[in-house]
Amino acid sequence: MSDLTPLSLPAPEGQAYLAWLTDSCAAALDAARSGADRLKTETPSSAQAVLEAWNDIDIALGSVAARCELFSEVHPDLAVREQADALAQQARSLATQLGLDTELYAVFSGLDASDLDAEASRLLEHVVRSFRRSGVATDEQTRARITEIRDRLTVVGQQFAKTIREGTRTIRVRPEQLDGLPQDWIDAHPADDEGWVSVTTDYPDALPFRTFAHDAQARRDLSIASLTIGYPDNVPALHEIFGLRAELAQLLGYASWPDYDAEVKMIGSGDAIAAFIDKIADAADAPAHRDVAVLLERLRRDHPEAERVESSDAAYYAEVHRREELDVDAQVVRTYFDFAKVRAGLLKVTGRLFGLTYTPRADAPVWHEAVTAYDVTRMADGELLGRIYLDLHPREGKFKHAAQFTLVGGVSQVQLPEGALVCNLPTGLMEHDDVVTLFHEFGHLVHHLVGGHQRWAEFSGVATEWDFVEAPSQMLEEWAWDADVLRSFATNAAGEPIPAALVARMREAEDFGKGYFARTQMFYAALSYYLHLENPDDVVARTAELQARYSLFPYLPGTCMPTSFGHLDGYGSGYYTYMWSLVIAKDLFSAFNADDLFDERVATRYRDTVLAPGGSRDAADLVATFLGRPFSFDAYAAWLAR
Ligand SMILES: [Zn+2]
């Protein structure tokens, strides 16, 4: 039993938070700075002691980053959010500075690792690798150029994103071309004095329009407008990003940017990305053609002359198919998902599955009255594992998406893991999509808590390879699609549980199009990989080629999707990651008993072999330990073909 206690947060008022954040972060940043100085001036003689000193620095820097990144997104007081932002920036620049410190690097590169145990050796490898990847081991002139490239990439990346953000396009249509759209959408889009209605490429306009508008030409016009955002303005920015990344990789000793980027991921190398893309494309081929044939047949009932399905027809006819053939009424579905019951159900389901008890802590200070805190203990022995905070409803100034945030990264004997789930859910009835998102994000939270008891901060909780970290969450989504699981909490106002037949139809509707969706995703992954690898002179021509090779929908002439593909900056050559982790999620799920998702033996083994080790071993090893074999494509391919 450890006697660690959760962090004691201040009273929610802005002043108290400002003082707490400022003081605690200043102390932690000081500790990190002086710890690094001591490592250089009074270097301990044993490798173990050096790593322990480094771990303390890691913990100090991590504590600033974690609390500041959370409170910059959720604290109700603007002054606290701004202060948190500024402090997070200080932590980032100190981390960069340490990564480029040649004296510090000399301490680690000269260590004798022979007395270290396996996990400490692994830590040393990771630390040295990070130093090497920062460029600290290169000569002074090269280091100067690397810094220049990194700074320039930040600037160009911001310009690229800004051009996309400000590049919204508008098409003008006649009111009769709005046929098919929901009435509230039509009401919000009145015609101007000359009888034109403006429709923009922003999601709240474009998504419903491409899904519901009967007018095929108008849908096509809007698709073309969306796919020309940032074109041609962003073409030079793309060339610069690809060129600088290639140069950076080469200066650091890699053949290409994808090789540099993939080195620290499960996939391992650039070539493996190309092979993965083709493997998924093959597995998806038959299911993709099958579902597109369904779309084409339905399209021909409206347009007998149609020879193929355009990308601008896909969302519309998929929706028609779901409505006409699968009979899923979203209005009925949501009556089964009352927020309070869903939250209680989520805790009950995950508690039972992972052997956890959640104890509400009404006495724990929280940053806003809508936030609830729970202590998490292991059911088997009552051991306190950490604390979670649920901040689930929208409010002014709060983060707009759904994510798990670390509040404290767990380190055994030092500090308990704590995390916050930050979402924007309604307080009443929810969409089923929201329920799936809630299970997904809670998957990260459980991983953070259960895996947050490591010797080394570097390996705490979700600190695994970047292309693995989504897999446990993608797998937990399955519990939100299981009729038996849903029956346990999804009841309507009359107390009737959601019918299994309805859940089956929801699932079928969700799965329709997964093959051509996978092919479209591989088209995007191929863009992200090949554009980085080749930096082709003609981005438009290369885009059209890759679309013809991977997507089942033809290239729309005149468009240039990459100029508005924001992930080309954020994900770099790694857009494949979502599908990679989904393949693993499907494989992990195949080990569970489909008739009893709560089968305790499997769930406990999963918790202990995949989640509990955090990042202390390679994800491929964790998965192989759980499955009793290396992971494979079979479960994913079978799901696609179903
Ligand atoms: Zn996620």
Residues whose N, C-alpha, C, O or C-beta is under 5 A from the ligand:
A	BS01	ZN	E470 S473
